[in-house]
Amino acid sequence: MIRSACMVLVVSLTAAVHAGEAPPSADQMWALIQQQQVLIDGLSSRLAEAERISARTAQHARVTEQRLDATADYLESYLADSTPGKPSATSFGGYGELHYNNLDADDSSRDVKEADFHRFVGFIGHDFTDSIRLFAEVELEHSLVKDTDDGSNSGEVELEQAYLEIDLSDNYYTRSGLFLVPVGILNITHEPDTFFGVERNDVENVIIPGTWWEGGASLGARYSNGLAWDVAVHTGLAVPTTGSNAFRIRSGRQKVSKASAENLAYTAQLRYTGIPGLELAGTFQYQDDMSQVSGDGLDEGQLVSLHAVYSHGPFALRALWAGWDLDGDAVQAAGADEQTGWYIEPSYRFNLTRHAFGIYSRYEDVEAARERDNFSQWELGLNYWPTEGVVFKFDLRDREHDSAAERGRDFTGFDLGVGYSF
């Protein structure tokens, strides 16, 4: 603008000369210069103000841009956190089942007409990071915990799982804390909507003492070809050697409640799921003293378990064999050094639009420490799933004991059940 004012002055003087006018006097020139100076000063002031306004505008634009960026970041984070289906760092779940048993025994004093809310379970999981997570499960059995007149306990509150899992890589992981022993089918997955029958099978109750958990640490791996393995070092069983439950495996569960750790146990499982619809697995466990007491006639023990699960369309088949080999003078004298059991279970599931039902049959054979735990049983029944995670069950059972002294325990009857998991 200053340059333009000077050009105006020169052009004015030049125009006056070319017009033939007499050149201005010194006073006239001075007056004209002063007028032009005033014009220049005004233009300079306006230019400076314009520059200040421009600077403020630029600063305001930068601040506005920063605020807009911050708002966009916040909205993006908020929308991501509130998007339906986005996994939270903490998850909750649980399952439960109500049973009704109506069993007619050969000895009518052993008849069973009973309703029992067998178990109510809640679990919680939390991801500390993408590779470190916690899983815990608390169970209330038989609806309440109350001392009975004979001093026994009618129910239990149990911490069934509480372990940290850490991914070492894409394939390898560790677990430490209180976890389910990797053995059998139901010991790992036993939500009521995942298996047939109101009651869990007896092989995975008497021989494999499910639900069976211990405290310790494990290392595992899963590979893309379907092969997986787990090895664990953990607390062991403390099987009694006297009384009515002598050498009964199930009575040896310590449940990690001030558990004796004089003799630890070692478990290894190998699984294969590389063929769609097929699972094959085997488990071996060793404990050098099954009673945790030296010199009592019960020494080392070894457990072997093998199972197969096959499904093709609506048809499925489960089969499992498990056996204990126990060492020691007392257990051999009692004839309880070998305890085995097996079952086979074919089933057929009809999947409808929004619900499903299935029929199954199961035969199982158990040879355990107590005479009452030596029996064979046929079972036939059906499951109805009105929606995912909810199941109604009905079955018929027929049990026969091996020993003539236990024939009064033979029974036929039916069971009803309802269960859920989420």
Rosetta blueprint (number, residue, H / E / L):
1 M L
2 I H
3 R H
4 S H
5 A H
6 C H
7 M H
8 V H
9 L H
10 V H
11 V H
12 S H
13 L H
14 T H
15 A H
16 A H
17 V H
18 H H
19 A L
20 G L
21 E L
22 A L
23 P L
24 P L
25 S L
26 A H
27 D H
28 Q H
29 M H
30 W H
31 A H
32 L H
33 I H
34 Q H
35 Q H
36 Q H
37 Q H
38 V H
39 L H
40 I H
41 D H
42 G H
43 L H
44 S H
45 S H
46 R H
47 L H
48 A H
49 E H
50 A H
51 E H
52 R H
53 I H
54 S H
55 A H
56 R H
57 T H
58 A H
59 Q H
60 H H
61 A H
62 R H
63 V H
64 T H
65 E H
66 Q H
67 R H
68 L H
69 D H
70 A H
71 T H
72 A H
73 D H
74 Y H
75 L H
76 E H
77 S H
78 Y H
79 L H
80 A H
81 D H
82 S L
83 T L
84 P L
85 G L
86 K L
87 P L
88 S L
89 A L
90 T E
91 S E
92 F E
93 G E
94 G E
95 Y E
96 G E
97 E E
98 L E
99 H E
100 Y E
101 N E
102 N E
103 L E
104 D E
105 A E
106 D L
107 D L
108 S H
109 S H
110 R H
111 D L
112 V E
113 K E
114 E E
115 A E
116 D E
117 F E
118 H E
119 R E
120 F E
121 V E
122 G E
123 F E
124 I E
125 G E
126 H E
127 D E
128 F L
129 T L
130 D L
131 S L
132 I E
133 R E
134 L E
135 F E
136 A E
137 E E
138 V E
139 E E
140 L E
141 E E
142 H L
143 S L
144 L L
145 V L
146 K L
147 D E
148 T L
149 D L
150 D L
151 G L
152 S L
153 N E
154 S L
155 G L
156 E E
157 V E
158 E E
159 L E
160 E E
161 Q E
162 A E
163 Y E
164 L E
165 E E
166 I E
167 D E
168 L L
169 S L
170 D L
171 N L
172 Y E
173 Y E
174 T E
175 R E
176 S E
177 G E
178 L E
179 F E
180 L E
181 V L
182 P L
183 V L
184 G L
185 I L
186 L L
187 N L
188 I L
189 T L
190 H L
191 E L
192 P H
193 D H
194 T H
195 F L
196 F L
197 G L
198 V L
199 E L
200 R L
201 N L
202 D L
203 V H
204 E H
205 N H
206 V H
207 I H
208 I L
209 P L
210 G L
211 T L
212 W L
213 W E
214 E E
215 G E
216 G E
217 A E
218 S E
219 L E
220 G E
221 A E
222 R E
223 Y L
224 S L
225 N L
226 G L
227 L E
228 A E
229 W E
230 D E
231 V E
232 A E
233 V E
234 H E
235 T L
236 G L
237 L L
238 A L
239 V L
240 P L
241 T L
242 T L
243 G L
244 S L
245 N L
246 A L
247 F L
248 R L
249 I L
250 R H
251 S H
252 G H
253 R L
254 Q L
255 K L
256 V L
257 S L
258 K L
259 A L
260 S L
261 A L
262 E L
263 N L
264 L L
265 A E
266 Y E
267 T E
268 A E
269 Q E
270 L E
271 R E
272 Y E
273 T L
274 G L
275 I L
276 P L
277 G L
278 L E
279 E E
280 L E
281 A E
282 G E
283 T E
284 F E
285 Q E
286 Y E
287 Q E
288 D L
289 D L
290 M L
291 S L
292 Q L
293 V L
294 S L
295 G L
296 D L
297 G L
298 L L
299 D L
300 E L
301 G E
302 Q E
303 L E
304 V E
305 S E
306 L E
307 H E
308 A E
309 V E
310 Y E
311 S E
312 H E
313 G L
314 P L
315 F E
316 A E
317 L E
318 R E
319 A E
320 L E
321 W E
322 A E
323 G E
324 W E
325 D E
326 L E
327 D L
328 G L
329 D H
330 A H
331 V H
332 Q H
333 A H
334 A L
335 G L
336 A L
337 D L
338 E E
339 Q E
340 T E
341 G E
342 W E
343 Y E
344 I E
345 E E
346 P E
347 S E
348 Y E
349 R E
350 F E
351 N E
352 L L
353 T L
354 R L
355 H L
356 A E
357 F E
358 G E
359 I E
360 Y E
361 S E
362 R E
363 Y E
364 E E
365 D E
366 V E
367 E E
368 A L
369 A L
370 R L
371 E H
372 R H
373 D H
374 N E
375 F E
376 S E
377 Q E
378 W E
379 E E
380 L E
381 G E
382 L E
383 N E
384 Y E
385 W E
386 P E
387 T E
388 E L
389 G L
390 V E
391 V E
392 F E
393 K E
394 F E
395 D E
396 L E
397 R E
398 D E
399 R E
400 E E
401 H E
402 D L
403 S L
404 A H
405 A H
406 E H
407 R H
408 G H
409 R H
410 D L
411 F E
412 T E
413 G E
414 F E
415 D E
416 L E
417 G E
418 V E
419 G E
420 Y E
421 S E
422 F L
